[in-house]
């Protein structure tokens, strides 16, 4: 870093995104992207919108926000569009956390939570998952803290039920509970309907996974009007034109094809089931996934070694160096063809290491 870098950020450990290598063509199963291209309606609308790129985009995202409100069954003032759900989450850290309101989240979860806390100088505590990598509800009862939970959890894919999240909401009425539903479309239960009952509930979702828009950067926050007003205060103090013209248009196009998107999610779930069984047949153990990825390990080979050997063969998966999970790999669910190649290459690697 330069000698000009602020001391207040000198200890910051930046988030490490999944690899996006350019050296060769990989079967990319490392960043939980959709195996399907974005829908043609989204492409058409984005193309039309590109003709207005000389003008500023609508900071209110009015048309998109109304479509989002209709999709989620809430009012227009209960939604906020963002530059990916990461931006909404960062707004939440800025709006609802400080020295008097620290934040808690699991020790194994989406890595950006820790970074958001550090960059905003917010005290935080990471609560260990149980040995089976599930969340212990008792750890989140009656805490004097803002709570951030990914549901399904990042990395593990394990989901809490809506009734379990409701218990957490009821036990922490004076603090905001943020439920990050990035992977909810692949088998978990959304808690968006609860926002009308719990003023302390903020839900975030993304268009990066189920909607095939990872490269467009579109996310949404859903909560009571007062919470969304708080987030808007942060937005208009940092990045008022946060969702570009083409992304807004593409999001509208996707929302016109909801049934088609749901059918694609069902396909991903079917491929996930096939892959999970194939891995089981090869001797892997896995966490029960409600996401568009699998989290697996094999007694014969370490997670890093398997990741590296797969990369040599042109297949990218994700490996995390965290001590508790460094024997695992995380596998995005791709097309059936790609998953068949993955299983073939893993079988070959296991045979070589015997």
C-alpha positions in Angstrom: 0.0 0.0 0.0 1.1 3.6 -0.5 2.3 5.9 2.3 -0.9 7.9 1.7 -3.3 5.0 2.7 -5.4 6.0 5.7 -4.3 4.4 9.0 -7.9 3.7 9.8 -7.9 1.1 7.0 -4.4 -0.3 7.5 -5.6 -3.5 9.2 -8.4 -4.1 6.7 -8.5 -7.6 5.2 -10.2 -7.2 1.8 -12.8 -9.7 0.5 -11.3 -12.2 -1.9 -13.7 -12.8 -4.9 -13.9 -16.1 -6.6 -11.4 -16.6 -9.4 -12.2 -15.1 -12.8 -9.1 -16.5 -14.7 -8.5 -15.5 -18.3 -5.6 -17.9 -19.2 -7.8 -20.6 -20.6 -11.4 -21.8 -21.0 -12.6 -23.3 -17.7 -15.7 -25.2 -16.7 -16.5 -22.5 -14.1 -18.1 -24.0 -11.0 -16.6 -21.6 -8.4 -18.7 -18.5 -8.0 -22.3 -19.8 -7.9 -23.3 -18.2 -11.2 -26.2 -19.5 -13.2 -25.5 -22.0 -15.9 -28.1 -20.3 -18.1 -27.8 -17.1 -20.1 -29.9 -14.1 -19.1 -33.4 -14.2 -20.6 -34.0 -12.7 -24.0 -36.5 -10.2 -22.6 -33.8 -8.8 -20.3 -31.4 -8.6 -23.3 -34.0 -6.8 -25.4 -34.9 -4.3 -22.8 -31.2 -3.6 -21.9 -30.4 -3.1 -25.6 -33.2 -0.6 -25.9 -32.1 1.2 -22.8 -28.5 1.5 -24.1 -29.8 4.3 -26.5 -30.2 6.5 -23.4 -26.7 6.0 -21.9 -25.9 9.7 -22.5 -28.4 10.6 -19.8 -28.3 9.9 -16.1 -30.2 6.8 -15.0 -33.3 7.1 -12.8 -32.0 7.3 -9.2 -35.4 6.2 -7.8 -35.4 3.1 -10.1 -39.1 3.8 -10.2 -40.3 1.4 -12.9 -38.0 -1.4 -11.6 -39.0 -0.8 -8.0 -42.7 -0.9 -8.8 -42.1 -4.3 -10.6 -40.1 -5.5 -7.6 -42.9 -4.5 -5.2 -45.4 -6.4 -7.3 -43.2 -9.5 -7.4 -42.7 -9.6 -3.7 -46.2 -8.6 -2.8 -45.2 -5.4 -0.9 -45.6 -1.7 -1.3 -43.3 0.4 -3.5 -41.8 2.0 -0.4 -40.8 -1.3 1.1 -38.2 -2.1 -1.6 -34.8 -0.7 -2.5 -32.9 -1.7 -5.6 -29.1 -1.8 -5.3 -25.9 -2.4 -7.1 -26.0 -6.1 -6.2 -27.2 -7.2 -2.8 -23.6 -6.5 -1.6 -24.4 -2.8 -1.7 -27.7 -3.3 0.2 -25.8 -5.2 2.8 -23.2 -2.5 3.1 -25.9 0.1 3.5 -27.4 -2.0 6.3 -24.1 -2.2 8.1 -23.8 1.6 7.8 -27.4 2.3 8.8 -27.9 -0.2 11.7 -24.5 -0.9 13.3 -22.1 1.2 15.3 -20.2 1.2 18.5 -23.4 1.0 20.5 -24.9 -1.6 18.1 -22.3 -4.2 17.2 -23.1 -7.0 14.7 -23.0 -10.7 15.0 -22.9 -13.4 12.3 -21.6 -17.0 12.0 -18.0 -17.8 11.8 -18.5 -19.8 8.5 -20.7 -17.7 6.2 -20.4 -15.1 3.4 -16.9 -13.5 3.8 -18.0 -10.0 3.0 -19.8 -9.6 6.4 -16.5 -9.4 8.2 -15.1 -6.9 5.6 -18.2 -4.7 5.9 -17.8 -4.6 9.7 -14.1 -3.8 9.4 -14.3 -1.1 6.7 -17.2 0.6 8.6 -15.3 0.3 12.0 -18.1 -1.7 13.6 -17.5 -4.1 16.5 -18.4 -7.6 15.4 -18.5 -11.1 16.8 -18.4 -14.3 14.8 -20.5 -17.1 16.4 -19.2 -20.6 15.7 -21.4 -23.0 13.9 -22.0 -26.3 15.5 -19.9 -29.3 14.6 -22.3 -30.3 11.8 -22.0 -26.7 10.4 -25.6 -25.8 11.4 -26.6 -22.7 13.3 -27.5 -23.0 17.0 -30.6 -20.8 17.4 -29.8 -20.2 21.1 -26.7 -18.3 20.1 -29.0 -15.7 18.4 -31.5 -15.2 21.2 -31.7 -12.0 23.2 -28.5 -10.5 21.8 -27.7 -6.8 22.2 -26.6 -6.7 18.5 -27.6 -6.4 14.9 -27.8 -9.9 13.4 -26.8 -10.9 9.9 -27.7 -14.3 8.6 -27.3 -15.8 5.1 -30.2 -18.2 4.6 -29.4 -20.6 3.0 -26.0 -20.1 4.6 -23.1 -19.3 2.2 -20.6 -22.1 1.8 -22.7 -24.7 3.6 -26.0 -24.3 1.7 -27.9 -25.2 4.9 -31.2 -23.3 5.4 -33.1 -22.3 8.5 -36.9 -22.7 8.4 -39.1 -19.5 8.5 -40.3 -20.4 11.9 -36.7 -20.5 13.2 -36.0 -17.1 11.8 -39.2 -15.9 13.4 -37.9 -17.0 16.8 -34.8 -14.9 16.3 -36.9 -11.9 15.3 -39.1 -12.3 18.4 -36.1 -12.6 20.7 -34.4 -9.4 19.4 -37.2 -6.8 18.9 -34.9 -3.9 19.5 -32.3 -4.8 16.9 -32.4 -5.3 13.2 -32.2 -8.8 11.8 -30.9 -9.0 8.3 -31.6 -12.2 6.4 -29.5 -12.5 3.2 -31.5 -14.7 0.8 -29.1 -14.8 -2.1 -29.8 -18.5 -2.6 -33.4 -18.7 -1.5 -34.8 -19.6 -4.9 -33.2 -23.1 -4.9 -35.2 -24.7 -2.1 -35.3 -22.5 1.0 -38.3 -20.6 2.4 -38.3 -16.8 2.1 -39.3 -14.6 5.0 -40.3 -11.6 2.9 -44.0 -12.0 4.0 -42.9 -11.4 7.6 -41.8 -7.8 7.0 -45.3 -6.6 7.6 -45.3 -8.1 11.1 -41.7 -7.4 12.2 -40.3 -3.9 11.9 -36.8 -5.2 12.6 -36.6 -7.5 9.6 -34.6 -6.6 6.5 -34.4 -9.2 3.7 -31.9 -8.9 0.9 -32.0 -10.9 -2.4 -29.9 -10.8 -5.6 -30.4 -11.2 -9.3 -27.0 -12.8 -9.6 -28.0 -16.4 -9.1 -31.5 -17.5 -10.1 -32.0 -14.6 -12.5 -28.7 -15.1 -14.4 -27.6 -11.4 -13.9 -24.3 -11.8 -12.0 -22.6 -9.4 -14.4 -25.3 -6.8 -14.3 -25.1 -6.2 -10.5 -28.7 -6.0 -9.2 -29.9 -6.6 -5.7 -32.9 -5.7 -3.6 -33.7 -4.9 0.0 -37.2 -5.6 1.4 -38.3 -4.3 4.7 -40.8 -2.0 6.5 -41.0 1.6 5.1 -38.9 3.0 7.9 -36.0 0.6 7.4 -36.0 1.3 3.6 -36.1 5.0 4.3 -32.9 4.6 6.5 -31.2 2.7 3.7 -32.2 5.4 1.2 -30.6 8.0 3.5 -27.3 6.1 3.2 -27.8 5.6 -0.6 -28.4 9.3 -1.3 -25.3 10.1 0.9 -23.0 7.8 -1.0 -24.2 6.7 -4.5 -27.6 8.0 -5.6 -27.3 6.7 -9.2 -26.5 3.3 -7.9 -28.3 1.0 -10.5 -27.3 1.8 -14.1 -29.8 2.3 -16.9 -29.2 -1.1 -18.6 -29.3 -3.1 -15.4 -32.6 -1.5 -14.4 -34.1 -2.4 -17.8 -32.7 -5.9 -17.7 -34.2 -6.4 -14.2 -37.6 -5.3 -15.6 -37.3 -7.8 -18.4 -36.5 -10.6 -16.0 -39.5 -9.8 -13.9 -41.7 -10.2 -16.9 -40.5 -13.9 -17.1 -41.0 -15.1 -13.6 -42.4 -18.5 -14.5 -39.6 -19.2 -16.9 -37.1 -18.3 -14.2 -38.7 -20.6 -11.7 -38.5 -23.5 -14.2 -34.8 -22.8 -14.6 -34.4 -23.0 -10.8 -36.1 -26.3 -10.8 -33.7 -27.5 -13.4 -30.8 -26.4 -11.2 -32.3 -28.4 -8.3 -32.6 -31.5 -10.4 -29.0 -31.2 -11.5 -28.0 -30.6 -7.9 -29.7 -33.8 -6.8 -28.0 -35.8 -9.6 -24.6 -34.4 -8.7 -25.1 -34.9 -4.9 -25.8 -38.6 -5.6 -22.9 -39.0 -7.9 -20.6 -37.5 -5.3 -22.0 -39.7 -2.6 -21.4 -42.7 -4.8 -17.7 -41.6 -5.0 -17.5 -41.5 -1.2 -18.0 -37.8 -0.5 -19.9 -36.4 2.5 -21.9 -33.2 2.0 -24.0 -30.7 3.9 -27.7 -30.7 2.9 -27.9 -27.9 0.3 -30.8 -25.7 -0.4 -28.6 -23.5 -2.6 -27.2 -23.7 -6.2 -24.0 -25.3 -4.9 -22.8 -28.3 -3.0 -20.3 -28.3 -0.1 -18.4 -31.6 0.0 -15.4 -33.4 1.2 -13.7 -36.7 0.6 -11.7 -38.8 3.2 -9.1 -39.7 0.5 -8.0 -36.2 -0.6 -7.8 -32.8 1.0 -9.9 -29.9 -0.3 -7.0 -27.8 -1.5 -5.4 -30.7 -3.4 -8.6 -31.6 -5.1 -9.3 -28.0 -6.0 -5.8 -27.7 -7.6 -6.0 -31.0 -9.4 -9.4 -30.1 -10.9 -8.0 -26.7 -11.9 -5.2 -28.4 -13.8 -7.9 -30.3 -15.7 -9.8 -27.1 -16.6 -12.5 -27.4 -13.9 -12.8 -24.5 -11.3 -14.4 -25.1 -7.9 -14.0 -23.0 -4.8 -11.7 -23.8 -1.9 -11.5 -21.9 1.4 -8.5 -21.9 3.6 -10.5 -21.4 6.8 -9.4 -24.0 9.3 -12.7 -25.6 10.0 -13.6 -26.1 6.3 -10.3 -26.4 4.5 -11.0 -30.0 3.7 -14.1 -29.1 1.7 -14.7 -27.8 -1.8 -17.7 -25.8 -2.9 -19.1 -26.8 -6.2 -21.5 -24.5 -8.2 -24.3 -26.4 -10.0 -23.7 -25.9 -13.7 -25.2 -27.5 -16.7 -25.7 -31.3 -16.6 -22.9 -31.7 -19.2 -20.5 -29.7 -17.0 -21.5 -31.7 -13.9 -20.9 -35.0 -15.8 -17.4 -33.7 -16.7 -16.8 -32.7 -13.1 -17.7 -36.2 -11.8 -15.6 -37.9 -14.5 -12.5 -35.8 -13.6 -13.0 -36.3 -9.8 -13.3 -40.1 -10.4 -10.1 -40.0 -12.4 -8.3 -38.0 -9.6 -9.4 -40.4 -6.9 -8.2 -43.4 -8.9 -4.8 -41.7 -9.3 -4.4 -41.0 -5.6 -5.3 -44.5 -4.4 
